[in-house]
Amino acid sequence: MKKVGIINQPISAVISELGHTDTLTIADAGLPIPASTRRIDLALTAGVPSFVQTLQAILEELFVERAIVAEEMKAVSPQIFAAVEQILVGVPIELVPHVSFKEQTADSRAIIRSGEFTPYANIILVAGAWGFDLG
């Protein structure tokens, strides 16, 4: 049994399988998840777990080279965007239209669904190479 870190087996497994430039998406409760993409559903009730809690836990175990968010996040949910910037200090954050963001999630190895109800609280994390922790 793991001593520390993420104890959720599907999340732990998908992180260990990621290679350089593979992507992992953390989503709010409402983001459509393509049928072809692995869904890891953590949502219990509204806000549990939150997007920020989920992101922080994932970053304890994942090297992140860059991140992608919907440009709408900055205007519609500025508190989430500010939290992302604060958590990902030094990691480039790419802004794309939400339509494009949703299309890109189909390439993710998995989408982790949080209980977050805040609009546009979604992020695609691009895995970095071993030993190059930018996040």
VEXDRENVO-116915 format. One record per residue: x, y, z of N, C-alpha, C, O in turn; residue in one letter. Coordinates in pm, 1 decimal, padded with zeros to 6 digits, always signed. Each point is the difference from the previous one (the first is absolute). Last residue first. Example, Ala and Ser with C-alpha at 12.3 -4.5 7.8 and 13.67 -1.06 7.14 Angstrom:
BEGIN
+01285.0; -00225.0; +00708.0; +00082.0; +00119.0; +00006.0; -00077.0; +00109.0; +00073.0; +00050.9; +00110.8; +00016.9; s
-00021.9; -00682.8; -00023.9; -00089.0; +00119.0; +00000.0; +00090.0; +00120.0; +00000.0; +00103.6; -00001.9; +00066.5; a
// end
This chain:
BEGIN
+00644.9; +02270.8; -01210.4; -00121.7; +00035.6; +00072.8; +00002.0; -00033.8; +00142.8; -00097.4; +00025.6; +00070.8; g
+00428.5; -00119.4; -00417.7; -00027.3; +00141.9; -00019.2; -00120.5; +00044.2; +00082.2; -00034.6; +00118.1; +00001.2; l
+00415.7; -00536.9; -00033.4; -00123.3; +00041.1; +00066.2; -00016.0; +00150.0; -00012.6; +00070.9; +00076.7; +00065.1; d
+00224.8; -00473.3; -00264.8; -00016.4; +00137.6; -00039.6; -00132.9; +00051.2; +00054.3; -00093.9; +00023.9; -00075.9; f
+00244.1; -00479.4; +00125.1; +00108.1; +00083.7; +00052.4; -00010.0; +00145.7; -00037.5; +00083.1; +00080.0; +00043.1; g
-00340.2; -00420.6; -00351.6; +00051.7; -00031.7; +00134.1; +00112.1; +00094.9; +00037.5; +00088.5; +00028.6; -00080.6; w
-00433.9; +00158.3; -00274.8; +00096.2; -00109.6; +00007.3; +00046.0; -00018.7; +00143.6; -00000.3; +00094.3; +00079.1; a
-00494.1; +00103.4; -00176.7; +00138.4; +00034.6; -00026.7; +00088.6; -00123.1; +00009.8; -00044.2; -00108.0; +00039.1; g
-00509.6; +00187.2; -00155.6; +00104.3; -00062.5; +00082.2; +00138.5; +00042.8; -00045.8; +00028.9; +00006.2; -00119.5; a
-00499.3; +00262.2; +00095.4; +00091.5; -00066.4; -00092.2; +00117.7; -00051.5; +00082.3; +00071.7; +00077.3; +00063.6; v
-00612.9; +00058.4; +00045.4; +00138.8; +00001.6; +00045.2; +00084.6; -00079.9; -00098.9; -00033.0; -00113.7; -00034.0; l
-00463.5; +00387.6; +00040.5; +00074.2; -00110.3; -00061.1; +00144.3; +00016.7; +00044.3; +00061.0; +00104.2; -00023.8; i
-00552.2; +00074.0; +00247.7; +00139.1; +00021.4; -00039.4; +00055.1; -00126.2; -00065.1; -00028.8; -00111.7; +00042.7; i
-00449.2; +00400.2; +00176.3; +00056.4; -00114.6; -00069.8; +00142.3; +00032.9; -00041.2; +00032.3; +00115.4; -00028.2; n
-00464.5; +00136.1; +00208.3; +00102.8; -00049.1; +00093.0; +00054.3; -00132.4; -00054.0; -00026.3; -00107.4; +00054.0; a
-00345.2; +00402.0; -00231.7; +00132.9; -00002.2; -00063.3; +00112.7; -00041.1; +00094.3; +00115.9; +00032.2; -00025.8; y
-00559.4; +00094.0; +00281.8; +00016.9; -00011.6; -00144.9; +00146.6; +00009.4; -00043.6; +00078.1; +00077.9; +00054.6; p
-00243.7; -00276.3; +00421.8; +00040.0; +00128.7; -00055.9; +00022.5; -00015.4; -00150.5; +00071.8; -00090.6; -00042.2; t
-00176.3; -00265.7; +00363.3; -00111.4; +00054.9; -00076.6; +00034.0; +00136.2; -00061.5; -00083.7; +00057.8; -00069.3; f
+00354.1; -00542.0; +00267.4; -00003.9; +00146.0; -00016.6; -00117.5; +00043.0; -00086.7; -00025.7; -00059.8; -00104.5; e
+00209.8; -00385.9; +00256.3; -00136.2; +00041.3; +00033.8; -00021.3; +00149.2; -00017.4; -00100.8; +00054.5; +00044.9; g
+00449.8; -00366.7; -00344.5; -00015.3; +00045.1; +00137.6; -00147.0; +00032.0; +00025.6; -00084.3; -00015.9; -00088.3; s
+00364.3; -00309.6; -00277.2; -00116.4; +00085.9; +00023.1; -00010.9; +00033.0; +00148.5; -00016.5; -00088.6; +00083.9; r
+00409.1; -00067.9; -00457.8; -00037.0; -00014.3; +00140.5; -00110.6; +00101.3; +00027.8; +00021.8; +00120.7; -00009.6; i
+00180.6; -00377.8; -00445.4; -00059.5; +00122.6; +00051.8; -00047.1; -00030.2; +00141.4; -00080.3; -00090.4; +00023.0; i
+00483.1; -00130.4; -00377.4; -00116.6; -00014.0; +00087.6; -00052.8; +00139.0; +00033.5; +00071.2; +00099.9; -00010.0; a
+00256.4; -00158.8; -00320.9; +00003.1; -00139.5; +00044.6; -00117.2; -00030.0; +00091.3; -00049.8; -00112.4; +00004.5; r
+00015.7; +00500.5; -00383.0; +00050.5; -00025.3; +00135.0; -00001.0; -00149.1; +00030.3; -00088.0; -00073.1; -00045.4; s
-00086.8; +00296.9; -00356.2; +00135.8; -00055.8; -00007.9; +00058.9; -00030.6; +00137.1; +00108.6; -00057.3; +00008.7; d
-00537.0; +00267.1; -00068.7; -00010.3; -00134.0; -00059.1; +00136.6; -00067.9; -00009.9; +00007.7; -00122.6; -00007.5; a
-00069.1; +00580.7; +00145.6; -00013.6; -00097.9; +00108.2; -00009.3; -00142.7; -00053.6; +00031.2; -00095.1; +00071.8; t
-00019.0; +00486.5; -00357.4; +00130.6; -00050.0; +00044.0; -00011.4; -00104.0; +00111.0; +00089.6; -00082.8; +00016.4; q
-00478.3; +00312.2; -00178.0; +00052.4; -00089.8; -00103.6; +00130.8; -00063.5; +00045.4; +00022.7; -00118.7; -00023.5; e
-00212.8; +00449.4; +00298.9; -00078.6; -00123.4; +00005.2; +00048.8; -00101.4; -00103.4; +00004.4; -00119.8; +00027.9; k
+00192.3; +00548.4; -00034.8; +00037.2; -00071.8; +00121.7; -00072.1; -00134.5; +00005.6; +00062.0; -00103.6; +00023.8; f
-00182.4; +00404.8; -00362.5; +00127.6; -00066.9; -00028.7; +00046.1; -00082.9; +00119.8; +00050.9; -00110.9; -00016.2; s
-00428.6; +00374.7; +00077.8; -00032.0; -00102.0; -00101.0; +00125.8; -00080.5; -00033.3; -00004.7; -00122.7; -00008.6; v
+00047.7; +00499.3; +00290.8; -00058.2; -00116.2; +00068.1; -00033.6; -00113.1; -00097.8; +00015.3; -00117.6; +00033.2; h
+00388.1; +00459.1; -00144.7; -00146.0; +00006.5; +00008.8; -00055.8; -00130.0; +00058.5; +00055.5; -00107.6; -00021.8; p
+00431.6; +00232.5; +00178.5; -00062.5; -00036.9; -00126.9; -00151.3; +00017.0; +00013.3; -00051.9; -00003.8; +00111.6; v
+00567.9; +00108.4; +00150.7; -00143.0; +00027.7; -00003.0; -00053.2; -00032.2; -00139.4; +00054.1; +00047.1; -00100.1; l
+00394.4; -00207.1; +00422.8; -00051.9; +00035.9; -00132.1; -00150.8; +00019.2; +00009.2; -00070.2; -00082.7; +00058.2; e
+00512.4; +00095.0; +00291.7; -00142.6; -00030.3; -00009.1; -00050.2; +00053.5; -00133.2; +00003.6; +00120.5; -00025.1; i
+00502.1; -00266.2; +00282.4; -00075.6; +00073.1; -00101.9; -00144.9; -00047.7; -00005.3; -00027.7; -00119.9; +00002.7; p
+00335.3; +00110.2; +00440.6; -00046.7; -00090.9; -00104.8; -00077.3; +00082.4; -00103.0; -00093.7; +00070.7; +00037.0; v
+00270.3; +00119.0; +00371.6; +00109.6; -00038.7; -00087.8; -00038.4; -00095.2; -00111.8; +00082.9; -00030.6; -00085.7; g
-00405.8; +00039.9; +00489.6; +00103.3; +00102.8; -00013.4; +00114.1; -00053.8; -00086.9; +00055.1; -00106.8; +00026.8; v
-00525.6; -00066.0; +00102.5; +00092.2; -00038.2; -00107.9; +00107.1; +00105.7; -00024.9; +00032.5; +00029.1; -00115.2; l
-00369.8; +00031.9; +00453.3; +00043.7; -00138.3; +00019.4; +00107.4; -00039.3; -00101.3; +00093.1; -00073.5; +00033.1; i
-00299.3; +00501.0; -00066.2; +00073.2; -00008.1; +00126.7; +00057.6; -00139.8; +00022.0; +00112.7; -00013.8; +00047.3; q
-00393.1; +00093.0; -00423.3; +00126.7; +00072.6; -00014.2; +00086.0; -00011.7; +00125.8; +00121.8; -00015.9; -00008.8; e
-00553.8; -00165.6; +00027.4; +00083.5; -00077.8; -00092.4; +00136.0; +00066.9; -00016.7; +00103.4; -00066.5; +00006.1; v
-00426.1; +00299.3; +00240.6; +00049.2; -00115.6; +00075.5; +00091.6; -00085.5; -00087.3; +00103.9; -00046.7; +00046.6; a
-00322.6; +00407.6; -00251.4; +00102.4; +00049.0; +00093.8; +00059.1; -00115.3; +00080.0; +00120.9; -00004.0; +00022.6; a
-00484.0; -00094.4; -00303.0; +00118.6; +00031.0; -00080.1; +00113.9; +00048.2; +00090.1; +00114.8; -00040.5; -00018.4; f
-00528.5; -00030.1; +00219.4; +00059.9; -00129.2; -00036.7; +00126.7; +00024.7; -00080.7; +00101.4; -00066.4; +00021.6; i
-00354.0; +00439.8; +00090.2; +00056.7; -00054.6; +00122.5; +00065.6; -00135.8; -00026.7; +00101.4; -00032.6; +00061.7; q
-00341.2; +00264.1; -00411.0; +00133.4; +00053.8; +00027.1; +00064.5; -00055.3; +00126.7; +00122.6; -00007.1; +00007.9; p
-00513.2; -00115.6; -00350.7; +00036.8; -00055.3; +00130.9; +00140.2; +00047.3; +00039.1; +00092.0; -00080.8; +00012.8; s
-00294.4; +00247.9; -00412.3; -00120.0; -00050.3; +00068.0; +00028.4; -00049.7; +00141.5; -00083.3; +00015.3; +00089.4; v
+00437.6; +00157.3; -00383.6; -00105.4; +00100.3; +00014.4; -00116.6; -00047.5; +00087.0; -00052.0; +00076.5; +00081.2; a
+00426.2; -00367.5; -00170.1; +00057.6; +00125.7; +00049.8; -00108.5; +00105.2; +00025.7; +00007.7; +00073.7; +00098.3; k
-00111.3; -00496.4; -00305.1; +00024.8; -00010.9; +00144.1; +00044.4; +00133.4; +00058.1; -00043.7; +00038.6; +00108.5; m
-00011.9; -00114.8; -00580.6; -00118.4; +00047.0; +00071.0; +00017.7; -00005.9; +00151.7; -00065.3; +00074.6; +00073.0; e
+00383.5; -00256.9; -00383.3; +00017.6; +00144.1; +00021.3; -00118.9; +00060.1; +00075.0; +00014.3; +00103.3; +00065.4; e
+00145.1; -00613.2; +00000.1; -00087.2; +00077.9; -00088.3; +00017.4; +00148.1; +00030.8; +00002.5; +00040.4; +00116.3; a
+00411.5; -00373.3; -00027.7; -00131.7; +00030.2; +00055.7; -00081.2; +00075.8; -00104.7; +00055.5; +00056.1; -00094.4; v
+00437.9; -00364.1; +00178.4; -00092.6; +00060.7; -00095.1; -00133.2; +00020.8; +00072.0; -00051.5; -00091.2; +00064.6; i
+00622.6; +00010.2; +00059.1; -00141.9; -00025.3; +00025.1; -00083.5; +00074.8; -00103.0; +00043.7; +00100.0; -00057.0; a
+00500.3; -00324.0; +00140.7; -00086.2; +00115.0; -00029.9; -00144.0; -00040.4; +00025.2; -00030.6; -00117.6; +00019.8; r
+00387.5; -00154.2; +00132.1; +00077.6; +00083.5; -00090.8; -00074.1; +00128.1; -00035.8; +00058.9; +00107.7; -00008.7; e
-00065.9; -00468.5; +00444.5; -00081.2; +00069.8; -00100.0; +00087.8; +00096.8; -00078.2; +00067.3; +00086.3; +00056.3; v
-00056.2; -00555.7; +00286.8; +00081.1; +00106.8; -00057.4; -00082.3; +00063.7; -00111.9; -00048.1; -00070.0; -00089.1; f
-00162.1; -00203.0; +00518.0; +00017.6; +00013.3; -00144.4; +00091.2; +00116.5; -00034.4; -00021.7; +00112.4; +00045.4; l
-00143.2; -00246.4; +00405.2; +00059.1; -00119.2; -00060.4; +00034.5; +00013.8; -00147.4; +00061.6; -00090.4; -00056.4; e
-00267.3; +00429.4; +00341.6; +00093.6; -00060.7; +00094.7; +00075.8; -00115.2; -00064.8; +00108.3; -00036.7; +00045.5; e
-00467.2; +00266.6; -00264.8; +00131.9; +00062.5; -00016.1; +00103.0; -00049.6; +00101.2; +00119.7; +00022.7; -00017.2; l
-00578.6; -00164.2; +00037.1; +00064.3; -00052.9; -00121.0; +00141.2; +00055.0; -00013.2; +00091.7; -00073.4; -00036.9; i
-00359.7; +00245.2; +00384.4; +00036.9; -00139.8; +00025.5; +00073.7; -00060.1; -00119.3; +00100.0; -00069.6; +00017.6; a
-00275.7; +00507.5; -00059.9; +00112.5; -00003.2; +00094.1; +00046.0; -00142.9; +00026.8; +00120.2; -00026.0; +00006.8; q
-00507.5; +00089.0; -00274.2; +00120.8; +00045.4; -00068.2; +00121.9; -00009.0; +00092.0; +00105.2; -00049.2; -00040.8; l
-00524.8; -00039.7; +00230.7; +00037.3; -00106.0; -00092.8; +00129.2; +00035.7; -00072.2; +00089.6; -00083.6; -00011.4; t
-00282.9; +00405.5; +00293.1; +00050.4; -00113.1; +00078.8; +00051.0; -00111.4; -00091.4; +00105.0; -00059.1; +00025.0; q
-00315.8; +00424.2; -00235.8; +00130.6; +00037.6; +00055.3; +00058.8; -00113.4; +00083.3; +00119.0; -00029.2; -00012.7; v
-00558.2; -00023.5; -00158.9; +00097.9; +00001.3; -00108.8; +00139.9; +00026.8; +00055.6; +00095.4; -00069.5; -00035.1; f
-00434.3; -00144.4; +00381.4; +00006.4; +00120.1; -00082.8; +00103.7; -00018.4; -00111.1; +00085.0; -00088.8; +00006.1; s
-00367.1; -00328.5; +00203.8; +00108.6; +00090.2; +00034.9; +00000.7; +00119.8; -00094.2; -00055.9; -00005.2; -00109.5; p
-00304.1; +00025.3; +00220.8; +00082.7; -00100.2; +00068.7; +00038.3; -00111.4; -00096.3; -00087.5; -00069.2; -00052.1; v
-00213.3; +00449.2; -00048.4; +00121.2; +00056.9; +00058.2; +00093.9; -00099.4; +00065.9; +00106.4; +00039.5; +00047.8; g
-00592.4; -00197.5; -00121.1; +00040.3; +00129.2; -00055.0; +00121.6; +00055.0; +00075.5; -00006.8; +00026.4; +00120.0; a
-00010.5; -00536.2; -00083.0; -00109.2; +00096.5; +00010.6; +00051.7; +00130.1; -00058.9; +00117.1; +00010.3; -00036.5; t
+00133.4; -00394.1; -00057.0; -00086.3; -00054.8; +00104.6; -00126.0; +00082.9; +00015.4; -00111.5; -00051.6; -00007.8; l
+00535.6; -00048.8; -00379.0; -00108.5; +00085.6; +00048.1; -00088.1; -00073.6; +00100.7; -00052.3; -00107.8; -00028.3; a
+00439.0; -00054.7; -00242.3; +00017.8; +00023.4; +00143.5; -00117.8; +00074.2; +00061.3; -00009.6; +00009.6; +00122.3; l
+00156.4; -00320.2; -00586.5; -00100.3; +00086.9; +00060.8; +00019.9; +00007.5; +00151.3; -00014.9; -00099.5; +00071.0; d
+00267.9; -00013.3; -00554.7; +00022.9; -00031.3; +00140.6; -00086.5; +00098.7; +00077.3; +00032.8; +00118.2; +00010.1; i
+00000.4; -00312.5; -00550.0; -00060.4; +00088.1; +00100.7; +00036.9; -00051.9; +00138.3; -00019.3; -00117.6; +00031.1; r
+00219.4; +00071.0; -00572.9; -00018.7; -00059.9; +00132.6; -00051.9; +00104.4; +00098.9; +00055.7; +00109.3; +00010.8; r
-00155.0; -00085.7; -00544.0; +00100.6; +00040.2; +00098.2; -00033.1; -00059.3; +00136.6; -00115.5; -00000.9; +00042.6; t
-00162.5; -00034.2; -00443.3; +00125.0; -00071.2; -00025.8; +00108.8; +00029.3; +00103.3; +00104.8; -00064.6; -00001.0; s
-00538.8; +00280.6; -00007.6; -00018.8; -00142.0; +00031.4; +00129.2; -00078.7; -00014.3; +00018.2; -00102.1; +00066.3; a
-00018.6; +00631.0; +00061.0; -00016.0; -00086.5; -00117.3; -00008.8; -00146.8; +00040.9; +00069.5; -00043.9; +00091.6; p
-00229.5; +00453.7; +00211.3; +00115.3; -00090.0; -00009.6; -00022.1; -00091.9; -00119.7; -00097.9; -00074.5; -00004.5; i
-00082.5; +00591.9; +00194.6; -00029.8; -00124.0; -00070.6; +00127.1; -00083.0; -00015.8; +00105.4; +00053.1; -00035.1; p
-00192.8; +00290.0; +00446.9; +00069.8; -00012.8; -00128.6; -00039.6; -00130.0; -00068.7; +00005.4; -00106.3; +00061.8; l
-00154.5; +00271.2; +00388.9; -00081.6; +00012.1; -00119.7; +00069.3; -00020.5; -00132.6; -00066.7; -00003.6; -00103.4; g
+00254.4; +00001.7; +00569.3; -00104.7; -00102.3; -00007.3; -00077.8; +00001.9; -00130.8; -00066.6; -00098.0; -00033.1; a
+00574.5; +00268.3; +00027.5; -00110.8; +00027.8; +00091.0; -00108.4; -00105.0; -00022.9; +00014.4; -00086.5; -00086.3; d
+00505.6; -00033.7; -00021.8; -00122.0; +00065.1; -00046.3; -00095.2; +00033.8; +00113.6; +00002.5; -00060.7; +00107.1; a
+00533.1; -00083.2; -00287.3; -00078.9; +00009.9; +00122.4; -00120.2; +00085.5; -00037.0; +00015.5; +00110.2; -00052.6; i
+00355.4; -00419.0; -00257.1; -00094.0; +00109.6; +00020.0; -00065.6; -00011.1; +00137.5; -00038.1; -00108.6; +00044.0; t
+00514.2; -00047.5; -00326.2; -00096.5; -00042.2; +00100.3; -00089.9; +00120.0; +00026.5; +00049.5; +00110.5; +00022.3; l
+00352.6; -00287.3; -00420.2; -00083.9; +00094.8; +00072.7; -00098.3; -00069.4; +00093.3; -00042.7; -00113.3; -00022.2; t
+00573.7; +00050.1; -00227.4; -00134.4; -00054.9; +00015.1; -00082.0; +00098.6; +00082.7; +00055.6; +00080.0; +00075.2; d
+00415.9; -00011.0; -00157.6; -00100.3; +00066.9; -00084.2; -00137.3; -00068.1; -00001.0; -00091.4; +00050.2; -00065.5; t
+00471.0; -00342.7; +00268.3; +00023.7; +00140.0; -00032.7; -00097.1; +00045.2; -00108.5; -00011.4; -00064.6; -00104.2; h
-00174.8; -00341.8; +00368.3; +00132.1; +00029.6; -00053.3; +00008.7; +00148.2; -00031.7; -00098.7; +00072.9; +00009.8; g
-00227.7; -00410.1; +00331.5; +00021.8; +00116.2; -00085.8; +00145.4; +00011.2; -00043.7; +00092.2; -00019.7; +00079.1; l
-00289.1; -00308.9; +00235.6; +00005.8; -00038.4; -00140.7; +00032.1; +00116.8; -00093.1; +00032.5; -00022.2; -00116.7; e
-00100.7; +00064.7; +00594.6; +00120.9; -00080.6; -00020.8; +00017.0; -00040.7; -00145.7; +00111.2; -00031.9; -00042.0; s
-00500.6; +00268.0; +00170.7; +00117.4; +00086.7; +00013.6; +00126.6; -00079.0; -00027.4; +00090.5; +00049.3; -00067.4; i
-00494.6; -00288.3; +00077.6; +00010.7; +00081.5; -00121.2; +00119.9; +00094.1; +00008.1; +00066.5; +00022.1; -00101.3; v
-00160.2; -00295.2; +00481.0; +00039.3; -00080.0; -00116.5; +00018.5; +00086.8; -00123.6; +00099.2; -00014.5; -00071.4; a
-00265.8; +00213.4; +00467.7; +00139.6; -00040.0; +00017.8; +00051.2; -00076.1; -00122.0; +00112.0; +00022.7; -00045.6; s
-00568.2; +00079.9; +00056.2; +00080.7; +00120.3; -00021.5; +00147.5; -00033.3; +00012.3; +00079.9; +00041.2; -00084.1; i
-00390.9; -00389.7; +00172.9; -00000.7; +00039.0; -00140.9; +00085.2; +00124.4; -00028.9; +00066.5; +00006.5; -00103.3; p
-00100.1; -00156.8; +00565.5; +00071.1; -00091.2; -00089.8; -00005.7; +00043.1; -00146.5; +00104.7; +00001.8; -00064.7; q
-00105.4; +00297.8; +00515.2; -00100.9; -00041.1; -00096.5; +00069.5; -00081.8; -00107.9; +00083.2; +00052.7; -00073.8; n
+00151.9; +00172.6; +00423.1; -00035.1; -00139.4; +00028.5; -00111.5; -00050.9; -00090.8; -00034.1; -00118.2; +00004.6; i
+00450.3; +00518.8; +00006.0; -00133.9; -00035.1; -00044.8; -00026.6; -00147.3; +00026.3; +00076.8; -00086.4; -00042.4; i
+00300.0; +00278.8; +00352.1; -00043.6; +00037.8; -00133.8; -00141.6; -00044.1; -00029.7; -00078.3; -00029.7; +00090.2; g
+00402.4; -00249.0; +00252.9; -00036.1; +00141.1; -00016.5; -00050.6; +00024.0; -00141.7; +00008.1; -00087.2; -00086.5; v
+00080.1; -00356.7; +00237.4; +00018.8; +00067.2; +00127.6; -00045.3; +00146.3; -00006.9; -00056.5; +00052.3; +00096.0; k
-00110.2; -00517.6; -00375.3; +00075.9; +00124.4; -00005.8; +00004.6; +00067.7; +00136.2; -00096.7; -00002.6; +00076.2; k
+00055.8; -00535.4; -00130.4; -00084.5; +00118.7; +00000.0; +00088.7; +00124.6; +00000.0; +00104.0; +00004.2; +00065.9; m
// end
